[in-house]
Amino acid sequence: NAGVTQTPKFQVLKTGQSMTLQCAQDMNHNSMYWYRQDPGMGLRLIYYSASEGTTDKGEVPNGYNVSRLNKREFSLRLESAAPSQTSVYFCASRKSPGLSGNTIYFGEGSWLTVV
Amino acid sequence: GNSVTQMEGPVTLSEEAFLTINCTYTATGYPSLFWYVQYPGEGLQLLLKATKADDKGSNKGFEATYRKETTSFHLEKGSVQVSDSAVYFCALSADAMKTSYDKVIFGPGTSLSVIP
């Protein structure tokens, strides 16, 4: 059982380049999330998708776009990378919106460096 | 709005010492509470959870009790091991009965190092 799979695991970008982080889950979950993790800042929500076909902004959406391609896949795109976007990115999913007891499952993370 | 506050550490303990990591929250209604653990180079894993007041979550020797009167969910372990070295995150999920807002809020994380 793969759970939440995200790619790539490591990436170095030059300022101004674009890239897409891919995420897929095989647990038939409705809700999916993208977080970034920075030293001293904990986890901050970038975007989330409560169900297929819907997306909403989290705490730090500027500079990012997302696509909920289907129920399994939720991608995060950096259109013009900036050094401030150097971070570790985590994709996550859980069964349904509004059922607050459900566990969130995380991918293993993507380490992104923008130079 | 909802928020989670936890001691940031780093916390350094000797093996077999008692561990407490404090977590308090602010929320309307009846949120669910979680502790997640992140080992070096890995994603976050659920450690334990509690979905209503006075519930006690437990796993791998760790425990936390949902205290609504003090809005707290402190993590404890009686005897830590070197393998417990990790970052621990307290988290809150909004009350499903009060809102359809689908968001989980994490504390800043507490780094724990256990030395032999």
Interface residues (C-beta under 8 A of the other chain):
Chain A: V4 S31 Y33 Y35 G40 M41 G42 L43 L45 Y48 A50 G58 F90 A92 R94 P97 G98 L99 S100 G101 N102 T103 I104 Y105 F106 G107 E108 G109
Chain B: E8 P31 S32 F34 Y36 G41 E42 G43 L44 Q45 L46 K49 T51 F89 A91 S93 A94 D95 A96 T99 S100 D102 K103 V104 F106 G107 P108 G109
